Amino acid sequence: MILDDDDREAGTDAHDRAPGAGIRGEPNGEGERGVSRSVTAWLERIDPGTHRRIKGLRLVTAYGIAAALGALQDITHGLPGATLVGSLASSFALWASVSEARVSRAESSRDLALLCAAAAFGAAMFIGFAPLLQTIGKAAPELTLVTGAFLVGYLKRFGILGAGAGSQIYIGQLLAYGAQLTPVDLPAVAVAGLIAMLASIVPRLLSGPAERPATTMLAPVNVPGRWKLPAELIMGLQAASGSLAVVALNEAVGLKESAWAITACTYVVAGSASGTAERVRRRIIGTLIGVPLGLVCLPLVEHAPLLAWAAAAVAMIVYAMALPNRYDIACAAFAFTLIVTLAIGGVHSISLLGARAWETLLGGVFGLIAAKFIFPLRS
């Protein structure tokens, strides 16, 4: 049963007035209640109505369902790239659930299906273009990510679904780039897309009217037409330009994890130069908090992997709660989750994890430079 705000307040008051509350000789109980109240108050500030907490639970559930279905041999038997289906499907479903922001079940289900299809399309784009670009240079396949970076900004002009589709196309490209998918893996991508649709739609049907989208995520880009160009087009050009600079730098000096720099550059670009600067600042703060916390929890991966997965799941719930209004907390939660899940997947190199962290910050700086000097938007 989900309690509304009045129910929670009444329950808290009743608890405070319960017989024996605060009796001397129970300092541990009083301390535990104090910590509990502090955590509850913090959660209430981020998500007063529990709506975002429900969304966080939904996206974690979608991830788990997709991973479980993708691991079934009855589904993937005889499929080229079968080992990749679970990871692709779970990521498609997770980020589709993050991007979806409708009120009714029917509209949400439709958007989730389209968003999962967009992620599969993005992966197919990389598979199709990467072999052609490989002949240009070592870092040339990353040029596909540049097209995705442009779409993340430009497709926002088509509303909620357009913004989500642009993000999903880029995520599909990023996943295909990271897994180095080839044309033989196209059937696996298609199956992963179908699994992701099912895995993301079922939790949304169950969450129902208890979940409401955050209005701050639905606000359109609204800036003066100083350049006589759509603001979304300019945002796309800024993200693509910064990403292109990262690709050029990777080709020139070599970067260990350049895709993370491109991703940071893509997602820090906002509807104004000042908004981009604020997002960069918050992303840096979040990364500097989340990465060390993730590194501290690395022993859990080896000695208590179940606890590590639980910590990552809680962090993603916090991510969903904080994303609309507290980008710094969202970035910290995601950075923590990323470090922990990478370690669970076998990536334990501190230098590699550190490279992903500092190159993420580098990408944010490139995005800020692009927003300041390429058709800068003024709020």
Secondary structure as GFF3:
##gff-version 3
##sequence-region A 1 379
A	DSSP	alpha_helix	5	16	.	.	.	ID=ss1
A	DSSP	alpha_helix	27	46	.	.	.	ID=ss2
A	DSSP	alpha_helix	51	70	.	.	.	ID=ss3
A	DSSP	alpha_helix	73	76	.	.	.	ID=ss4
A	DSSP	alpha_helix	82	99	.	.	.	ID=ss5
A	DSSP	alpha_helix	105	133	.	.	.	ID=ss6
A	DSSP	three_ten_helix	140	142	.	.	.	ID=ss7
A	DSSP	alpha_helix	143	154	.	.	.	ID=ss8
A	DSSP	three_ten_helix	155	158	.	.	.	ID=ss9
A	DSSP	alpha_helix	159	179	.	.	.	ID=ss10
A	DSSP	three_ten_helix	183	185	.	.	.	ID=ss11
A	DSSP	alpha_helix	186	207	.	.	.	ID=ss12
A	DSSP	three_ten_helix	208	210	.	.	.	ID=ss13
A	DSSP	alpha_helix	215	218	.	.	.	ID=ss14
A	DSSP	alpha_helix	231	253	.	.	.	ID=ss15
A	DSSP	alpha_helix	258	268	.	.	.	ID=ss16
A	DSSP	alpha_helix	273	296	.	.	.	ID=ss17
A	DSSP	alpha_helix	298	303	.	.	.	ID=ss18
A	DSSP	alpha_helix	305	322	.	.	.	ID=ss19
A	DSSP	alpha_helix	327	344	.	.	.	ID=ss20
A	DSSP	alpha_helix	350	373	.	.	.	ID=ss21
###
